[in-house]
Amino acid sequence: MAENVPPATPLLATPNFRAMLPDLVIDGALPAIAYQILSRHGVAAVPALTAGAIFPAANIIRKFVATRRLDLIGAIVLVFIAIGVASSLLSGSVIFILIKESFITGLVGLLFLSSLLWRRPIFFYLARQFAAGEDPERLAWWHGLWDRPRFRTIMRTMTVVWGVGYVLEAGIRVVFALTLTPGTVVIVSPIMAVGTTIILILWTRKYGRMAQERATREAALAASAQES
């Protein structure tokens, strides 16, 4: 029965840093390295910056081949990467290339926030991937948690924080793109993206731990009240 599944919390529904390491290297480090190498070999700024988009796109395809499943965020990012590369080559604008990733991040943040209007916010589905995977029993248990008001509050709060975090990060990166040199932006931008994600994960784990501890205390108090 689904109710007999060992409890998992939002704390357990977040990825660890070791699991994220390939994404951090491929999406963050390799585009910056590619730009530096190509620039030093005389490649113009626009194609050098555009070439970096190959790595995150290839990473999304790699994960799809491995899991045979393209998550919602991955699909959106892949579409915007394709649009961004095509638009960059047509426009020839260095500034456009530097800020197009911020547009993607900002749109992802807005997607998080707009999902509050859905029946279940987007973080419910993202957390489900780590908490339940493809196990039918755990999936039934996870969906059953939605009936609990506190669980709904936790999922919505996490969705808001991640959405606001990504929107703010996108705005700051646009400012950097307009004020710093392309060589600096291509290094600072992925660091900001990775740093924002790490901060959000740490916050999510702390928030999940606090929610778990609170639920444990209240369950203990309820049990004591019933015994007395």
C-alpha positions in Angstrom: 0.0 0.0 0.0 1.2 3.5 -0.7 0.7 4.6 2.9 3.3 2.0 4.0 6.0 3.5 1.9 8.8 5.0 4.1 8.3 8.7 4.3 10.4 11.0 2.2 10.6 14.8 2.6 11.5 17.7 0.4 14.9 17.4 1.9 15.3 14.0 0.3 13.8 15.3 -2.9 16.7 17.5 -3.9 19.8 16.4 -5.9 23.2 16.2 -4.2 26.3 18.0 -5.5 28.0 14.9 -6.8 25.0 14.1 -9.0 25.1 17.7 -10.2 28.8 17.8 -11.0 28.5 16.7 -14.7 25.9 19.4 -15.3 28.0 22.0 -13.6 31.1 21.1 -15.7 29.2 20.7 -19.0 26.8 23.7 -18.7 29.1 26.0 -16.8 32.8 25.3 -17.4 33.0 24.0 -20.9 31.2 27.0 -22.6 33.6 29.4 -20.9 36.6 27.3 -21.8 35.4 27.1 -25.4 35.1 30.8 -25.7 38.6 31.5 -24.3 40.2 28.9 -26.7 38.3 30.1 -29.8 38.9 33.8 -29.0 42.7 33.2 -28.6 42.7 31.5 -32.0 41.1 34.5 -33.7 37.5 33.4 -33.8 35.1 36.4 -33.7 33.1 37.0 -30.5 29.7 36.0 -31.9 30.6 32.5 -33.2 32.9 32.0 -30.2 30.0 32.7 -27.8 27.5 30.8 -29.9 29.7 27.7 -29.9 29.4 27.4 -26.1 25.7 26.6 -26.5 26.7 23.2 -28.0 27.6 21.9 -24.5 24.4 22.5 -22.6 22.3 21.3 -25.6 24.4 18.2 -25.8 24.1 17.6 -22.1 20.3 17.8 -22.3 20.3 15.3 -25.2 22.8 13.1 -23.2 20.4 12.9 -20.3 17.5 12.1 -22.6 19.3 9.2 -24.2 20.3 7.9 -20.7 16.8 8.1 -19.2 14.5 8.2 -22.3 12.8 11.1 -20.7 13.0 14.8 -21.4 11.9 16.8 -18.3 9.9 20.0 -18.8 12.7 22.4 -17.9 15.1 20.5 -20.1 12.7 20.7 -23.1 12.2 24.4 -22.6 15.9 25.1 -22.3 16.7 23.1 -25.4 14.1 25.0 -27.4 15.5 28.4 -26.2 19.0 27.3 -26.9 18.1 26.5 -30.5 16.2 29.8 -30.9 19.1 31.7 -29.2 21.8 30.2 -31.4 19.8 30.9 -34.6 18.9 34.4 -33.5 22.5 35.1 -32.5 23.9 34.1 -35.8 21.3 36.1 -37.7 21.6 39.2 -35.5 25.4 39.2 -35.1 25.0 41.0 -31.8 27.4 40.1 -29.0 25.1 41.7 -26.4 22.2 39.5 -27.5 24.3 36.4 -27.2 25.4 37.4 -23.7 21.9 38.1 -22.4 20.0 35.3 -24.2 20.9 32.8 -21.4 19.6 35.3 -18.9 16.3 35.3 -20.8 16.2 31.5 -20.6 16.9 31.7 -16.8 14.3 34.4 -16.3 11.7 32.5 -18.3 12.3 29.4 -16.2 11.9 31.5 -13.1 8.6 32.9 -14.5 7.5 29.3 -15.3 8.0 28.4 -11.7 6.0 31.4 -10.5 3.2 30.9 -13.1 2.9 27.2 -12.1 1.4 28.4 -8.8 -1.8 28.7 -10.9 -1.6 25.1 -11.9 -3.3 22.3 -9.9 0.1 21.5 -8.5 3.2 23.8 -8.7 6.2 22.7 -10.7 8.4 21.9 -7.7 6.0 19.1 -6.9 7.0 17.4 -10.1 10.7 18.2 -9.8 10.8 16.9 -6.3 8.9 13.8 -7.3 11.6 12.8 -9.7 14.1 12.5 -6.8 11.6 11.3 -4.1 9.8 8.6 -6.1 11.5 8.0 -9.4 9.6 5.6 -11.5 8.5 3.3 -8.6 4.7 3.0 -8.9 4.3 2.5 -5.1 6.3 5.6 -4.2 4.6 7.6 -6.9 1.2 6.8 -5.5 2.5 7.7 -2.0 4.0 11.0 -3.3 0.7 12.0 -5.0 -1.1 11.1 -1.8 1.0 13.7 0.1 -0.8 16.5 -1.8 -3.8 15.9 0.3 -1.9 17.3 3.3 -2.2 21.1 3.6 1.3 21.5 5.0 2.8 19.5 2.1 1.0 21.8 -0.3 2.4 24.9 1.5 6.0 23.5 1.4 5.8 22.7 -2.4 4.4 26.2 -3.1 6.9 28.0 -0.9 9.8 26.1 -2.7 8.3 27.0 -6.1 8.1 30.7 -5.2 11.7 30.8 -3.8 13.2 29.1 -6.8 11.1 31.2 -9.2 12.1 34.5 -7.6 15.7 33.4 -7.3 16.1 32.6 -11.0 14.3 35.9 -12.0 16.6 37.9 -9.8 19.7 36.1 -11.1 18.6 36.7 -14.7 18.3 40.4 -14.0 21.7 40.7 -12.5 23.3 38.8 -15.3 21.7 41.1 -17.9 23.3 44.1 -16.0 26.6 42.3 -16.1 26.3 41.7 -19.8 25.6 45.4 -20.4 28.5 46.6 -18.2 31.3 44.0 -18.4 33.4 42.8 -21.3 32.3 39.6 -23.1 35.4 37.7 -21.9 34.4 38.5 -18.3 30.7 37.8 -18.7 31.3 34.4 -20.2 33.2 33.5 -17.0 31.1 35.3 -14.4 27.7 34.2 -15.9 28.1 30.4 -15.4 29.5 31.0 -11.9 26.4 33.0 -11.1 24.2 30.4 -12.6 25.9 27.6 -10.6 26.1 29.7 -7.4 22.4 30.5 -7.6 21.5 26.9 -8.0 23.7 25.8 -5.1 22.2 28.5 -2.8 18.7 27.4 -3.8 19.5 23.7 -3.1 21.1 24.6 0.3 18.0 26.6 1.2 15.7 23.9 0.0 17.5 21.3 2.2 17.4 23.5 5.2 13.8 24.4 4.7 12.9 20.7 4.2 14.8 19.7 7.3 13.0 22.3 9.4 9.7 21.2 8.0 10.5 17.6 8.8 11.6 18.4 12.3 8.5 20.4 12.9 6.3 17.5 11.7 8.2 15.1 13.9 7.7 17.3 17.0 4.0 17.7 16.3 3.5 14.0 15.7 5.2 13.3 19.0 3.0 15.8 20.8 -0.1 14.4 19.3 1.0 10.9 20.3 1.6 12.0 23.9 -1.8 13.8 24.0 -3.5 10.6 22.9 -1.7 8.5 25.5 -2.6 10.9 28.4 
